[in-house]
Amino acid sequence: MNLHETIRLIGDQALTASRKMVRLSTKKKNAILNAMADAIDQQRDLIKEANSQDLALGRANGLSSAMLDRLALTDARIGNMIKGIRDVALLPDPVGKKIWKRTRPNGLAIEKKRVPLGVIAIIYESRPNVTSDAAVLCIKTSNAVILRGGKEAFHSNLAIARALQEGGASAGLPNHALQFIETLDREAVRELVQLEDRVDVVIPRGGESLIRAVVENARVPVLKHYKGVCHVFVDASADMDKALAIAENAKCQRPGVCNAMETLLVHQDVASAFLPALGLLAARQKVELRGCKAACSILPACKPATEADWSTEYLDLILSVRVVKDLKAAITHINTYSSHHSDAIVTSDARNAKKFLKEVDSAAVYVNASTRFTDGGEFGMGAEMGISTDKLHARGPMGLEELTTYKYLVSGTGQVR
C-alpha cells in the first residue's frame, strides 16, 4: 500500500469511528479518558525512555535550549499531562447542549444544539504533551482524531499515542477513533489535508512555516495559529515593580512558547526610570535586548533593532524594546506588528486600560497581568487544542466548545411551506 492509499485508509477509518463516537454517553467518554490517564501513568517509564531518544537526537541536531525545553518530558510534566486528562473528564460535556430553542408562529419547534465536528486532524511540532491534549479534547467532544506530530518528538509522541490508544480501548473507545500517523514523510501532511471528504477540520500547531505549508495545500478548513508575537506595554502610570515582574514572567518563564512576550513597549515618560531596571533583569536572565534608538540610548548593552525584529517570534531569550510616545502609539504598534495572539498593558489608569482593551485587536488582551496566562488550562478550559489567531470559527485558546459545531433540530406536525 502506497502513502496515498495509507492516508486515505486512515481517513476512512476515522470517518467510520466518528459515527460511532456520537453514540457515546458523557459517562462513557469520561471513563475512557480516565482509562487513558491510567495508561499514561502506567507507561511513564516507556514514555520517558522514548523522550530521552528525542532529546538526544535534538542535541545532536543543534536544537536551542528553548526548543529542548519544549521537548522535554519530566515527571512533573507527565504528571500534569495525567492531571490534564482527568481535568477534562470532569468538565461539562458540550455535546448535546441546547444553544437555544424557539417555536415559530406556524408551530415548528426549532432547537439549536452542539454536535461534534466529526474528524479532526492535528498537525503539530515539538511539544509532545500536545499528543495527549489534542486526543482527550477530541474524545470528550465525540470527535475522531488523526494525529501527526513532528520529527523532533516522534518517539515521545508515538509512546504517548500508544498508551492513550491502549487505555481508551480498554474502556470502550471505538477502533480508530484515535490514530497516529507513524511516518515522517512530509508528503503525508499534504495527503492528509486534502481529505476533504473524510476530514472536517485541520488544526496545525507549530512554526509559521508549518502553518503556511498546511494552508497552501489544504482542501480541508484550517484553524490557524501563525505565531505568537506578544507585547507588554508599560504605561506612564504603571507600578514599576509590578511592570518588571510581569515583563520577567512574560519573557523568561518559558521563552519558547507562543504566549511569551517578544516585544516590550515603554511610555517615554517612564523609560529612563524603567529601562535601567529592565537592563539589570535582562543581564541576570541572559536576555538579549534589541531596541529602538531611544531604548539603546538608555541601555548601552541593547543592540539596535531592525524593522524585522518588531514582527519576529523569537521563541528564545531575545526581547525587542521600543520607547513609544503614548498609549495611542503603543496601540498602533501592537495592531501593526502583533500576530493578534496576546497583548498586555501595565497601568494604573482605568481609562487607559479600557481604551487598550477596546482597541487592541488580539485574541487575548490583558490589563496588569502576564501574557503567559493565554492557555486553556489557565482559562479553566482544561487542556487546550491550541490558540487560534483566526476569527472564524474559533479565536484564542480552543477548548471543548471550540471543537463542536451545531445543528438545528426541527419538529413539526405536518407543516408545509
N, C-alpha and C positions, 0 to 999 in steps of 0.2 A: 504494500500500500504506500503510495507516494504522499508527500506532505499535504498537498491539496486535498486528497481523499481523507487523510487522517484528521485534518482540521474540520472538514465538513462532517465527518462522523462524530467528532466531539460536539459539534453544534446540534446535530440530530439528537444525540443522547441528552444534551442539556434541554432541548425543547420538550422531549418526552418527559424528562424529570420535572420540568416546570409545571406540567399539567397535573402531576401527582402532588407537587408541593402545595397547591391551592387547597387540597383536601385536608391538610394537617391542621389540627386544632392548636390553639396557643399553648395549651398544656403539653401537647406532644412536642412542639417545637422547643419549648423550654427544657424538656427532658433531653432532647437531642443536644442542645447547647451545653447543658451540664455534663453530659457524657463526653463531649468534645473537650471541655475543660479538664475533666479527669484524665483523658488520654494525653493531653499536653503535659500534665503533671507527672504521669507515669512514664512518659518517654522523654523526660527532661534531659537525662544524660545523653541520649541519642541526638537530641536537638543541639545540645552544647557541643558535642563532638562534630556534628555537621557544620556548626557555626565556626568552630576552630579552623576547619578546612577553608572556609570562605575568607576568614581573617588572614590566614597565612598567604592565600593567593592574592588578597588585596594588598598586603605589604609588599609582596614580590612585584606587583604591578604598579607600585608607587601611589596608591590611594592616599589622599591627605588625611591628617589626623581627624579632621571633622567628619570625613566620609567613613573612616574606620569606626568612629564613634556611632554613627548612624547604623552601621552594620552589626555592631557587637550585641550579643545576647548574654547579658549577665543573669545570675539567678534572680536578681531583683526585677529585671525586665521580663523574664519569663513569668515570674510571679504576677507582674502587672498584666501580662497577656492573659493569664488564667483568670485574674480578677475581672478583667475587661469582658471576658466571655460570660462570666457569671452575672456581671452587672447588666449586660444586655438581656440575659434571661429574665431579670427582674423588671425590666422596663415594660411599660404598656405596649401591647401589640397594636400597631396602627391598621393592620389589615382588617377590613370589615367595618372600620369606624365610619359612622354616619357624619358626613360633612354638612349636609342639610336635607330637609325633606319638605315638600310643599304639594298642595293639591290645587290643580288648575280649575278654572270655572267649569270646564267640561267634565270634571270628576276624575281626570287622570291623576294618579298619585305618583310623584317623581321623587326619587331618592338618589342622592349623590353619595357614593361610598368609596372608600380607599381600597385599592386592589394592588397586587404585586405588578411590578414592571414586566416580569417574565423571566428572560435570560439576560444576565448582566455579565459582561466581560470586563475584567480588571487587568490592566497592563501597568506594571509598576517597576520601580528601580530601588535597589539598595536595602531599604528598611524591611527586614523580614517579618516584623510584627504586623505589617500590612496584610500578610497572608491570613493571619488569624482575624484581624479586624474586619477585612472585607468579607471573608467567608461567613462569619457569625451574623453580621448585619444582613447579608442576603438571606441566610436561612431563617432568621427571625421574621423577615418580611415575605416569606414564602416564595422567594426567587431562587432559581437555579443560577449557579455562578461558575464561570470559567476564569481561572487564574493563570496569568503569565508573568512571572517575575523576571528580574534582571539577572545578568550573569554574575554580578558581584555577590549576590546572596543565594545563588542557585541551590546549593546543598542545604542551607538553612531552610529555605522556602519549601523544598521538597520534603524535608523531615517534618516540618510543621503541617504541611498539607496532608501527608500520610497519616499523621496522628489524628488530625481532625476527621479524616475520612473513616478511619477505623472506629474512633469514638462515636461518630454520628451513626455509622451503620449498626453499631451495637444497640442503638436506641431507636432504630427505625427510620433513619434518613433514607429517602429513595435513592436507588442506584443512579449515579452520575449527576446528582444534584450539586455536588462539589467536584470539579475536575481541575487538575493542574497540568498545564502543557509542559511536558518534560523534554522539550528541545530548546536550544538557544539559537536556533536558526532564525534570523530576523525575518525571513520570508513568512514564518508562522504568524507574525503580527499582522502582516499585510493580508494574509488569508483570513485571519480571524475577524478583522474589522470590515471585511466585505461580505460577511454572512448576514445580509440584511433580512433574509427570510428565516433566520434562526436566532439571531441575537437582537435584543431590543435596545440596548444601550451599551456604549463602551465608556469606561471611566479610566483614563490614563493618569498615573501618578508618577512623577519623576521630573527630570530636567526639561527645559524648554525644547530642546531638540527632539526628545521623545514625543512630547505633546504635538509638536508641529508635524512630525512624521505620521503620527496616528491620524491627525485631522486631514492631511493631504491624501491619505489612502482610504479613508473610511467611507463606506456607504451606509454605515450604521450611525445613528445620532451619537454625538460625543459630548460628555460633560467635562469641561476643560478646567485645568488649573495650570496656567502657563508658568508662572513663577511668583515668588513672594518678595517683592521689593517693598519692604515695610518701613514706615517712618515714625519717628517720635519728634514732636515739636515742643521745645521748651519755650513757653510764653514768657512775657516780661514779668508777669505776676507769679510765676512758678515758685514753689518752695524748692530751693536749690538742693537740699539733701534728698527730698523726695524725687526730684528730677534725676539726680545722679543714680539713685538706687534703681529707678525704672530703666534708665539707659543701660546700666550694668546688666540687669536681668535680661532685658530685651536683646542685647548683643552677645553676652558672654555665657549665659547658662547653657545653651546648646546652639552654637552658631551655625551648625549645619542643617537647620530645619527651616521650613518655609515661613514660619511666623516670627523668625528672628529679625531684629531691626537691621536694615542695611544703610539707612541714611538718617542722620541726626540733624534737625534744623533748630537753630537757636536765634531767638529775638535779639536784634542788635543792642538793645538796651541792657541786656544781661550777659552778653557774650564775654566781656572782659572779666566778669566775675565767675561765670560758669565754666568756660573752656579750660582754664588752668587746672581746675579740679578734674575735668574730664581727661586732660593730658596725663595726670598722675594715675588715674584709673586705667587708662589705656596702657601705660608703661607697666603697671602691675599685672595686668591681664594679658599682656603681649598682643595688644590690638594695634594693627597698623592703621593710621589715620590718613585720609586723603581729603583735603579741604579746599574750599574756595579761597580767594585772595585774602579776605578778611580773617578767616579762620587760621590761615598759615601765618599771618602777621602776629597773631596772639600765641600760636603754638608753633615754634620753630621746627619741632620734630615732625610736623604734619607735611605730607607730600602734596604737591599741587594736584587737585582733582581734574580729570578730563571730563568732557561732556558725556562720554560713555559711562563714567562712574555713577552718574545720577540715576541711571536706569539699570544698573548691574546688580544681580543677585549673587553675592559673593559666596554665601554658604561657608564662610570662614571668618577668622578673626581679622576682618578688614571692615572699616567703617568710613563712609563718606560723611563729611561735616560741612554744612553751609550756614552762614550767618544771613538771616533774612530781615527785611525792613520792619515787617509787621505780620499780623495774623493773615491778612489778605494775601501777602506774598507767600506765606507758608502754605496756604490752601492751594494757591495757583501752582506752586512747585509740586505738591503732592498729586494734584489732579493731572499734572503734565507727565510726571515720571513714575508714579506709583503703578503697580500691577493690579491695584484695586483689591488687594488682599486684606491687610490690616494696617491701620494708621492711628496714631495716638497724639493727644495734646496733654501737656502737663501745665496746669493753670490754676489760679485761684479766682479767676474772673468768670462768673457764671454766664455772662453774656457771650464771652469768647468761646466758652465751652459749648454753648448752644449753637453758635454760628458754625463752629468746627463740625459738630455732629450733623448739622443740616447740610453743609456744603461739600464735605469730603465724600467723594463718590467711590466708596470701598465697601467690601462685604462686611467688614467689622470695623467700627470706629470707636475709639476709646477716649475716655477722659480720666486722667490720673491713674492709669494702670498700664501694665506691660502688654505689648502685642503678643507675648508668649501664651496668653490665655485663649487665643483662637484655636480651639481644639474641641472635638466632640465631647471628650470626657469632661473637660473643664466647663463646657456649656451644659452639662447634665444630660447629654445625649447617649452616654455610654461610649463605646468605641465609635470611631468615625470612618466613613468610606473615603474621605478626602475633603479638601477645601476647594470649592468651586469659585473661580473668579468670573464665571459666566453670570448672566442674569436670568436665563431660562435653562432648565426648569428648576434649578436649584442654585442657591448662592450661599457662600460661606461654608461652614462645617456641614457635611452631609451625614445626617443620622438616619434613623429609621423612616421617618415620614418622607424624606427625600428619595427613598428607594421604592416609593409607591407612586402609582398614578390613581386615577379614579374612573369609575364608570357610572352611568345612570341606570337605575332600575325603575322601570316604568310599569305600573299596574293599572289596568283598565277594566271596564265592564262591557266591552264591546264597542267602544268609541271608534268612529272613523272620521277622517278629515275631509 
